[in-house]
Amino acid sequence: MKRTTTRTKTLSALIVLLVLVMISTLTAGLSSGGADTPSSWAVENVELAISYGIVPESLQTRYTDPVTREEFCIMAANTYENATGKLITVRKAFSDTNDVHIQKMGGLEVVNGVGGGLFAPNDKITREQAATILARLLTKMDIPLEEAPADYADFVDQNDISEWAIESVGHMKSMGIMQGTGDNRCSPKDNYTIEQAIVTLLKVYDLGVAAKIAQIVEILDEDTPLGAFPLQDETSELRKFAVKVAELVNVERTNAGLVALVDTAVLDAAATVRAIEQETLFSHTRPDGRDWDTVFEDLGITYGLVGENLAMNFEDPQECVDGWMDSDVHRKNILHEPYRKMGVGIHKGSGGELYWVLLLTD
């Protein structure tokens, strides 16, 4: 017998996690100067960054334009929250902007103002400024900065690097996050472009996800092998099923005139934990007797509104999503307007049966 179940609940707890991907379409906005498509060297990474929810629709254009301080903060805040699963709750106010992403990055002390309570959101970011912000962002994500060798930069224009940026430039080069501009030049005072910012922030995102993968081994029961998480292997059948479920959920939402959801790595991991638990107890109650949403607390994820859809014994993604959509409570959960992110987990039981979990958050 095929079974589904659902529950929605408000959550205000702390949270963290792991793993990969979502489905998204590269969308172009209005052009105001730069190229509307990324340069050939950046295309693949830009598409990935969009799929991970790093790049808002407003920045999916003008890729070769210089990135502004505001635009960099928007993508940096998205990178932090989607890679770690932690909402940034601290804020720092500036008198010349009300952008919440800037306030978040200021609150985390990743960025500073320009003096007098101002932030100068429309000013352009230079390469050395980008290196400094990226180094601070990594530190706030608890990712250690690799020590740079004595000749960490050894650029022909090394003397042009501001003293306050030298260490950060070295860290970013040694970690493979930011390299030179060719001919062994750093070009520290040159503007940083939108596509360059996207590509480097994607590298930061990947490091953040990798840190959560390592962390989850310590959080979960030692008897749960890391191999139980098919999301690490993009070629596995279960991973392909999970990706397809995410795609089908977004088809249903867009058909209903709702915003598509971002399938984040940390929520994929949480959903996988719940899928594994379904083999022991098919319920919104966890095997240890706690409510289902405590998985967020266990994994250090912070969100507000959360929901869960469960299913078992469906054989493929289409059948599973159809089953949810044929159920009033499951359909309402999928089509609940405030949701903005999701995670999909699928577990194959000892008897070959499949357990499906969809987690939804705002």
C-alpha positions as CSV (number, residue, x, y, z in Angstrom):
1,M,0.0,0.0,0.0
2,K,1.3,3.4,-0.9
3,R,1.2,6.0,1.9
4,T,1.7,9.7,2.2
5,T,1.6,12.0,5.2
6,T,2.2,15.7,5.9
7,R,2.6,18.3,8.6
8,T,3.3,22.0,8.6
9,K,4.7,23.9,11.7
10,T,6.4,27.1,12.8
11,L,10.0,26.7,13.9
12,S,12.3,29.1,15.7
13,A,15.4,27.1,16.5
14,L,19.1,26.9,15.6
15,I,20.3,24.7,12.7
16,V,23.2,23.4,10.2
17,L,23.8,20.6,7.6
18,L,25.1,19.2,4.3
19,V,24.9,18.2,0.6
20,L,24.0,19.2,-2.9
21,V,21.9,20.6,-5.7
22,M,18.5,21.9,-7.0
23,I,16.8,22.6,-10.3
24,S,16.7,26.1,-11.8
25,T,16.5,27.9,-15.1
26,L,19.0,30.7,-16.1
27,T,16.8,33.8,-16.3
28,A,17.9,37.1,-17.8
29,G,16.8,40.5,-16.4
30,L,16.8,43.9,-18.0
31,S,20.2,44.9,-19.4
32,S,21.9,48.1,-18.4
33,G,25.3,47.8,-19.9
34,G,27.3,44.5,-19.5
35,A,26.8,41.2,-21.2
36,D,23.4,39.5,-20.7
37,T,25.1,36.1,-20.8
38,P,28.2,35.1,-18.9
39,S,31.6,34.8,-20.5
40,S,32.3,31.3,-21.8
41,W,34.7,30.5,-18.9
42,A,32.0,31.4,-16.4
43,V,28.8,29.9,-17.9
44,E,28.8,26.5,-16.1
45,N,29.6,28.0,-12.7
46,V,27.2,30.8,-13.1
47,E,24.4,28.4,-13.8
48,L,25.3,26.3,-10.8
49,A,25.4,29.4,-8.5
50,I,21.9,30.4,-9.8
51,S,20.6,26.9,-9.0
52,Y,22.0,27.1,-5.5
53,G,20.1,30.3,-4.8
54,I,23.2,32.5,-4.7
55,V,22.3,34.8,-7.6
56,P,19.0,36.7,-7.5
57,E,17.1,37.2,-10.7
58,S,18.1,40.9,-10.7
59,L,21.7,40.0,-11.1
60,Q,21.2,37.4,-13.8
61,T,22.4,39.9,-16.4
62,R,25.1,42.5,-17.0
63,Y,27.6,39.8,-16.1
64,T,30.7,41.7,-17.2
65,D,29.7,44.9,-15.4
66,P,31.6,45.9,-12.2
67,V,29.8,44.5,-9.1
68,T,28.7,47.1,-6.5
69,R,29.0,46.8,-2.8
70,E,25.3,46.2,-2.5
71,E,25.3,43.5,-5.2
72,F,28.2,41.7,-3.6
73,C,26.5,41.7,-0.2
74,I,23.3,40.3,-1.6
75,M,25.1,37.3,-3.1
76,A,27.4,36.9,-0.1
77,A,24.4,36.7,2.3
78,N,22.7,34.1,0.1
79,T,25.9,32.1,0.0
80,Y,26.2,32.1,3.8
81,E,22.6,31.2,4.5
82,N,22.2,28.5,1.8
83,A,25.5,26.8,2.4
84,T,25.3,26.7,6.2
85,G,21.5,26.5,6.7
86,K,21.8,29.4,9.3
87,L,19.7,32.5,9.0
88,I,21.6,35.7,9.7
89,T,19.7,37.4,12.5
90,V,22.2,40.1,13.4
91,R,21.9,43.5,11.6
92,K,23.9,46.7,11.3
93,A,22.1,49.8,10.1
94,F,23.6,52.3,7.6
95,S,22.0,55.7,6.9
96,D,22.2,55.4,3.1
97,T,20.7,52.0,2.6
98,N,17.9,49.8,3.9
99,D,19.0,46.6,2.1
100,V,18.7,43.7,4.5
101,H,21.6,41.8,2.9
102,I,23.9,44.7,3.6
103,Q,22.6,44.9,7.2
104,K,23.2,41.1,7.6
105,M,26.8,41.3,6.2
106,G,27.4,44.4,8.4
107,G,26.0,42.6,11.4
108,L,28.3,39.6,10.8
109,E,31.2,42.1,10.4
110,V,32.0,40.8,7.0
111,V,31.7,44.3,5.6
112,N,32.2,47.7,7.0
113,G,30.9,51.1,6.2
114,V,32.8,54.0,4.6
115,G,32.5,56.3,7.6
116,G,29.9,58.6,9.0
117,G,27.3,55.8,9.2
118,L,27.4,55.4,5.4
119,F,27.8,52.3,3.4
120,A,28.0,53.6,-0.2
121,P,26.0,50.7,-1.7
122,N,26.5,51.8,-5.3
123,D,30.3,52.1,-5.1
124,K,32.2,49.5,-7.1
125,I,34.3,46.8,-5.4
126,T,37.9,46.3,-6.3
127,R,39.7,43.0,-6.5
128,E,41.6,43.5,-3.3
129,Q,38.3,44.6,-1.5
130,A,36.7,41.4,-2.8
131,A,39.5,39.3,-1.4
132,T,39.2,40.8,2.0
133,I,35.4,40.4,2.1
134,L,35.7,36.7,1.0
135,A,38.3,36.0,3.6
136,R,36.0,37.4,6.4
137,L,33.0,35.5,5.0
138,L,34.9,32.2,5.1
139,T,35.9,32.9,8.7
140,K,32.3,33.6,9.7
141,M,31.4,30.3,8.1
142,D,33.9,28.5,10.3
143,I,36.1,27.6,7.3
144,P,39.8,28.0,8.2
145,L,41.9,30.1,5.9
146,E,44.9,28.3,4.5
147,E,48.2,29.8,5.3
148,A,49.8,31.4,2.4
149,P,53.4,30.7,1.6
150,A,56.0,33.4,2.2
151,D,55.8,34.5,-1.4
152,Y,52.0,34.0,-1.3
153,A,51.4,36.4,-4.1
154,D,54.6,37.1,-5.9
155,F,52.7,39.1,-8.4
156,V,54.6,41.5,-10.6
157,D,52.4,44.3,-9.3
158,Q,52.4,43.1,-5.7
159,N,53.5,46.5,-4.5
160,D,50.2,47.9,-5.7
161,I,48.3,45.7,-3.1
162,S,47.2,47.8,-0.1
163,E,48.8,46.8,3.1
164,W,45.4,46.0,4.7
165,A,44.6,43.5,1.8
166,I,47.9,41.7,1.5
167,E,47.1,38.8,3.8
168,S,43.6,38.3,2.4
169,V,44.9,38.3,-1.2
170,G,47.4,35.6,-0.2
171,H,44.8,33.5,1.5
172,M,42.4,33.7,-1.5
173,K,45.2,32.7,-3.9
174,S,46.5,29.8,-1.8
175,M,42.9,28.4,-1.5
176,G,42.3,28.7,-5.2
177,I,39.4,31.1,-4.7
178,M,40.9,34.2,-6.4
179,Q,43.8,34.1,-8.9
180,G,45.5,36.8,-10.8
181,T,44.4,38.5,-14.0
182,G,47.0,37.0,-16.3
183,D,50.7,37.7,-16.9
184,N,51.2,37.1,-13.1
185,R,49.3,40.3,-12.2
186,C,47.0,40.8,-9.3
187,S,45.4,44.1,-10.5
188,P,44.3,44.8,-7.0
189,K,42.7,48.2,-7.8
190,D,40.7,46.9,-10.8
191,N,37.0,46.6,-10.5
192,Y,35.5,43.1,-9.8
193,T,32.8,42.0,-12.2
194,I,29.5,40.4,-11.4
195,E,30.5,37.1,-13.0
196,Q,33.8,37.1,-11.2
197,A,32.0,37.6,-7.9
198,I,29.5,34.8,-8.7
199,V,32.3,32.3,-9.5
200,T,34.3,33.0,-6.4
201,L,31.2,33.0,-4.1
202,L,30.3,29.6,-5.6
203,K,33.7,28.3,-4.4
204,V,33.0,29.6,-1.0
205,Y,29.6,27.9,-1.1
206,D,31.2,24.6,-2.0
207,L,33.6,24.9,0.9
208,G,30.7,25.6,3.2
209,V,28.8,22.5,2.0
210,A,31.9,20.3,2.3
211,A,32.3,21.5,5.9
212,K,28.7,20.5,6.7
213,I,29.3,17.0,5.2
214,A,32.2,16.5,7.5
215,Q,30.2,17.9,10.4
216,I,27.2,15.6,9.9
217,V,29.3,12.5,10.5
218,E,29.9,13.8,14.1
219,I,26.3,14.7,14.6
220,L,24.6,11.5,13.5
221,D,24.7,8.1,15.0
222,E,28.0,6.4,14.3
223,D,26.1,3.5,12.8
224,T,24.8,5.7,10.0
225,P,27.4,5.5,7.3
226,L,28.1,8.6,5.2
227,G,27.3,6.4,2.2
228,A,23.7,6.5,3.3
229,F,23.5,10.0,1.8
230,P,23.1,9.5,-2.0
231,L,23.1,13.2,-2.4
232,Q,26.9,13.1,-2.4
233,D,26.9,11.1,-5.6
234,E,25.2,12.9,-8.4
235,T,25.2,9.8,-10.6
236,S,23.3,7.6,-8.2
237,E,19.7,6.5,-8.9
238,L,18.4,8.0,-5.7
239,R,20.1,11.3,-6.3
240,K,18.6,11.5,-9.8
241,F,15.2,10.7,-8.2
242,A,15.7,13.5,-5.7
243,V,16.6,16.0,-8.3
244,K,13.6,15.0,-10.4
245,V,11.3,15.4,-7.4
246,A,12.5,18.9,-6.9
247,E,12.0,19.7,-10.5
248,L,8.4,18.3,-10.5
249,V,7.6,20.2,-7.3
250,N,8.6,23.5,-9.0
251,V,6.6,22.6,-12.1
252,E,3.5,22.4,-9.8
253,R,4.3,25.7,-8.1
254,T,5.0,27.6,-11.3
255,N,1.8,26.2,-12.9
256,A,0.0,27.6,-9.8
257,G,1.6,31.0,-10.3
258,L,3.9,30.6,-7.3
259,V,7.7,31.2,-7.1
260,A,9.9,28.2,-7.7
261,L,11.7,26.9,-4.6
262,V,15.5,26.7,-4.2
263,D,16.6,23.1,-3.4
264,T,19.5,23.7,-1.0
265,A,22.2,21.2,0.1
266,V,21.5,21.6,3.8
267,L,17.8,20.9,3.4
268,D,18.6,17.9,1.1
269,A,20.7,16.5,4.0
270,A,17.9,17.1,6.6
271,A,15.4,15.4,4.3
272,T,17.7,12.4,3.8
273,V,18.1,12.0,7.6
274,R,14.3,11.9,7.8
275,A,14.0,9.5,4.9
276,I,16.4,7.1,6.7
277,E,14.3,7.3,9.8
278,Q,11.1,6.4,7.9
279,E,12.3,2.8,7.6
280,T,12.2,2.5,11.4
281,L,9.0,4.6,11.9
282,F,6.9,6.0,9.1
283,S,5.6,9.0,10.9
284,H,6.1,12.7,11.7
285,T,7.3,11.4,15.0
286,R,11.0,10.5,15.0
287,P,12.1,7.0,16.1
288,D,13.4,8.5,19.4
289,G,9.9,10.0,20.1
290,R,10.7,13.6,19.3
291,D,8.7,15.7,16.7
292,W,9.9,15.6,13.1
293,D,11.2,19.2,13.1
294,T,13.8,18.5,15.7
295,V,16.0,17.4,12.8
296,F,16.6,21.0,12.1
297,E,17.9,21.6,15.6
298,D,20.1,18.5,15.4
299,L,21.7,19.8,12.3
300,G,22.0,23.4,13.2
301,I,19.6,24.8,10.6
302,T,17.6,28.0,11.3
303,Y,14.3,28.7,9.6
304,G,10.9,30.1,10.4
305,L,8.0,28.3,8.7
306,V,8.7,24.6,7.9
307,G,6.7,21.7,6.5
308,E,7.2,18.1,5.7
309,N,5.7,15.7,3.2
310,L,6.3,11.9,3.5
311,A,5.6,9.0,1.2
312,M,6.5,5.4,0.8
313,N,6.4,2.6,-1.8
314,F,6.1,4.9,-4.8
315,E,8.4,3.6,-7.5
316,D,9.4,6.9,-9.3
317,P,9.4,10.7,-8.7
318,Q,6.4,11.4,-11.0
319,E,4.3,8.8,-9.1
320,C,5.4,10.2,-5.8
321,V,4.7,13.9,-6.6
322,D,1.4,12.9,-8.3
323,G,0.4,11.1,-5.1
324,W,1.2,14.2,-3.0
325,M,-0.7,16.5,-5.5
326,D,-3.8,14.1,-5.3
327,S,-3.9,14.6,-1.5
328,D,-5.4,17.9,-0.3
329,V,-3.1,18.3,2.6
330,H,0.1,17.4,0.7
331,R,-0.9,19.7,-2.2
332,K,-1.6,22.6,0.1
333,N,1.9,22.1,1.6
334,I,3.6,22.1,-1.8
335,L,1.6,25.1,-2.9
336,H,1.9,27.1,0.3
337,E,3.0,30.5,-1.0
338,P,5.4,31.6,1.8
339,Y,7.8,28.7,1.2
340,R,11.1,29.6,-0.6
341,K,13.4,26.6,-0.1
342,M,13.1,22.9,-0.1
343,G,15.1,19.7,0.4
344,V,14.4,16.2,-0.9
345,G,15.6,12.9,0.6
346,I,15.0,9.4,-0.6
347,H,16.0,6.2,1.2
348,K,15.9,2.6,0.0
349,G,14.9,0.3,2.8
350,S,16.2,-3.2,3.5
351,G,13.4,-4.7,1.5
352,G,13.9,-2.4,-1.5
353,E,11.0,-0.1,-0.7
354,L,11.6,3.6,-1.2
355,Y,10.9,6.3,1.5
356,W,10.4,9.8,0.2
357,V,10.7,13.1,2.2
358,L,10.1,16.7,1.1
359,L,11.0,19.4,3.5
360,L,9.9,23.0,2.9
361,T,10.9,26.3,4.5
362,D,10.5,30.0,4.1
